[in-house]
């Protein structure tokens, strides 16, 4: 009889321990901090096409241009803003660190996805011909903080391939009909002028054509003469803004004042 009582007591004790363990586990789940979750970062597309790297060409902006990256919360949304920052690293970092600008990025309250940029300033390159012949690279990773831990293994960093090459468009000085030479609207060519145009227009190696059926055809990079007049006026406005914000007017690589 005593043995049966002992066995019953032991069984009850085990059951109580099991209940206690389950209760503890439930308590731990209830206390889990949903705001401390992972953050995936990538370059590619907003829909989630993840690429290991993207390219930035310093020559495509006279001053500062940007590279778009995306971030998605690996966890639950919360009812307050959360911030994060990026840290650059890599073999070429020492050379180009002064050109990089990042921000304190914000994932708004209730959001689990955001689109952001890292910036590169061509005027802060240690040499104007750096990366003109061979590419460089710099990578970025999120710095874990009280809001976010690193995300999935293949979405913790991204790399930017760095270039600094630009070529005078073949249709700048002359073009075969129905195309029109760019010089008719934008004047004489200079590297600085072309950089300034790319930075503000976002157009590279575009064509002006009398046969254009729309103001701008983005699939062929073709614009109409009427739209070219608008682009010329826009560049005149952007140049006036630049000159008003600087002590000296914009000058090109030959020391000549840029005009449109």
FENBELDA-V653887 format. One record per residue. N is the residue number from 0. RES is the residue in one small letter. PSI is psi in degrees with one decimal (* if undefined). OMEGA is omega as a letter, one per 30 degrees, with the letter a starting at -180 (* if undefined). Layout:
((N;RES;PSI;OMEGA) (N;RES;PSI;OMEGA))
//
This chain:
((0;x;-42.8;l) (1;x;-40.2;a) (2;x;-40.1;l) (3;x;-42.7;l) (4;x;-42.6;a) (5;x;-43.7;a) (6;x;-40.6;l) (7;x;-40.3;l) (8;x;-42.6;l) (9;x;-40.6;a) (10;x;-43.0;l) (11;x;-42.1;l) (12;x;-44.3;l) (13;x;-41.5;a) (14;x;-42.6;l) (15;x;-40.4;l) (16;x;-42.5;a) (17;x;-44.1;l) (18;x;-40.9;l) (19;x;-43.8;l) (20;x;-45.8;l) (21;x;-41.4;l) (22;x;-41.3;l) (23;x;-43.2;l) (24;x;-41.8;l) (25;x;-38.9;l) (26;x;-39.9;l) (27;x;-39.8;l) (28;x;-44.0;a) (29;x;-29.4;a) (30;x;-0.4;a) (31;x;130.0;a) (32;x;102.1;a) (33;x;-15.9;a) (34;x;-18.6;a) (35;x;83.4;a) (36;x;176.2;a) (37;x;162.2;l) (38;x;117.7;l) (39;x;135.0;l) (40;x;146.4;a) (41;x;164.3;l) (42;x;149.5;a) (43;x;-110.8;l) (44;x;156.0;l) (45;x;-28.7;a) (46;x;-9.8;l) (47;x;11.0;l) (48;x;109.3;a) (49;x;120.7;l) (50;x;149.3;l) (51;x;-26.6;a) (52;x;162.1;l) (53;x;174.7;a) (54;x;140.0;l) (55;x;129.5;l) (56;x;112.3;a) (57;x;-28.3;a) (58;x;-12.4;a) (59;x;7.8;l) (60;x;131.3;l) (61;x;-39.6;l) (62;x;-87.8;a) (63;x;131.6;l) (64;x;170.6;a) (65;x;161.3;l) (66;x;128.0;a) (67;x;135.4;l) (68;x;165.1;a) (69;x;154.2;l) (70;x;138.5;l) (71;x;134.5;l) (72;x;129.6;l) (73;x;75.4;a) (74;x;-152.1;a) (75;x;149.5;l) (76;x;158.1;l) (77;x;170.8;a) (78;x;27.6;l) (79;x;158.8;l) (80;x;143.2;l) (81;x;141.1;a) (82;x;159.1;l) (83;x;161.4;l) (84;x;161.4;l) (85;x;151.2;l) (86;x;122.6;l) (87;x;149.6;l) (88;x;164.8;l) (89;x;171.6;a) (90;x;-34.8;a) (91;x;6.4;a) (92;x;-44.4;a) (93;x;-37.1;a) (94;x;-39.1;a) (95;x;7.3;a) (96;x;-42.4;a) (97;x;-18.8;a) (98;x;-13.8;a) (99;x;136.4;l) (100;x;123.0;l) (101;x;175.8;a) (102;x;174.8;l) (103;x;104.4;a) (104;x;147.8;a) (105;x;127.2;l) (106;x;106.9;a) (107;x;159.1;l) (108;x;133.5;l) (109;x;-9.2;a) (110;x;151.8;l) (111;x;4.7;a) (112;x;145.3;l) (113;x;156.6;l) (114;x;130.1;a) (115;x;178.0;l) (116;x;149.8;l) (117;x;148.0;a) (118;x;150.3;l) (119;x;132.8;a) (120;x;112.8;a) (121;x;-23.9;a) (122;x;-12.4;a) (123;x;10.2;l) (124;x;140.0;l) (125;x;-22.4;l) (126;x;136.3;a) (127;x;-19.5;l) (128;x;10.2;l) (129;x;130.5;a) (130;x;17.1;l) (131;x;-22.4;a) (132;x;-34.7;l) (133;x;148.7;a) (134;x;154.2;l) (135;x;177.5;l) (136;x;152.8;l) (137;x;142.8;a) (138;x;161.4;a) (139;x;142.5;l) (140;x;152.8;l) (141;x;140.5;l) (142;x;113.5;a) (143;x;140.9;l) (144;x;-165.3;a) (145;x;-13.6;a) (146;x;-41.7;a) (147;x;142.4;l) (148;x;170.3;l) (149;x;148.0;a) (150;x;-150.3;a) (151;x;156.0;a) (152;x;-41.3;a) (153;x;12.2;a) (154;x;38.2;l) (155;x;-19.2;a) (156;x;163.4;l) (157;x;155.4;a) (158;x;141.7;l) (159;x;120.2;l) (160;x;128.0;a) (161;x;129.6;l) (162;x;164.1;l) (163;x;59.3;a) (164;x;137.3;l) (165;x;145.2;a) (166;x;144.8;l) (167;x;127.3;l) (168;x;141.9;a) (169;x;-26.7;a) (170;x;21.7;a) (171;x;-52.5;a) (172;x;-29.1;a) (173;x;156.4;l) (174;x;147.9;l) (175;x;136.2;l) (176;x;136.3;g) (177;x;8.1;l) (178;x;157.3;a) (179;x;137.3;l) (180;x;139.4;l) (181;x;-29.9;a) (182;x;-24.0;l) (183;x;-30.1;a) (184;x;-26.7;a) (185;x;3.2;l) (186;x;-161.9;a) (187;x;150.7;a) (188;x;142.4;l) (189;x;154.5;a) (190;x;-44.0;a) (191;x;-42.8;l) (192;x;-44.7;a) (193;x;-40.0;l) (194;x;-45.3;a) (195;x;-39.1;l) (196;x;-46.4;a) (197;x;-41.9;a) (198;x;-40.7;a) (199;x;-23.3;l) (200;x;-27.9;a) (201;x;17.8;a) (202;x;131.5;l) (203;x;129.8;l) (204;x;50.1;l) (205;x;164.9;a) (206;x;138.6;l) (207;x;127.0;a) (208;x;135.5;l) (209;x;-22.0;a) (210;x;3.4;a) (211;x;130.7;a) (212;x;-14.0;l) (213;x;167.5;l) (214;x;-45.2;l) (215;x;130.6;l) (216;x;104.2;a) (217;x;-20.9;l) (218;x;-30.5;a) (219;x;-1.2;a) (220;x;39.6;a) (221;x;134.1;l) (222;x;156.9;l) (223;x;159.8;l) (224;x;-38.0;l) (225;x;-40.5;l) (226;x;-31.6;l) (227;x;-36.4;l) (228;x;-42.4;l) (229;x;-43.1;l) (230;x;-38.4;l) (231;x;-45.9;l) (232;x;-38.0;l) (233;x;-42.0;l) (234;x;-34.4;l) (235;x;-39.4;l) (236;x;-45.5;a) (237;x;-36.6;l) (238;x;-41.4;l) (239;x;-39.9;l) (240;x;-43.8;l) (241;x;-48.5;a) (242;x;-32.6;l) (243;x;-25.5;a) (244;x;-2.9;a) (245;x;154.2;a) (246;x;-30.1;l) (247;x;149.8;l) (248;x;161.4;l) (249;x;125.7;l) (250;x;153.2;a) (251;x;-173.4;a) (252;x;-14.2;l) (253;x;-0.1;a) (254;x;4.7;a) (255;x;144.9;l) (256;x;131.4;a) (257;x;133.1;l) (258;x;154.0;l) (259;x;*;*))
//
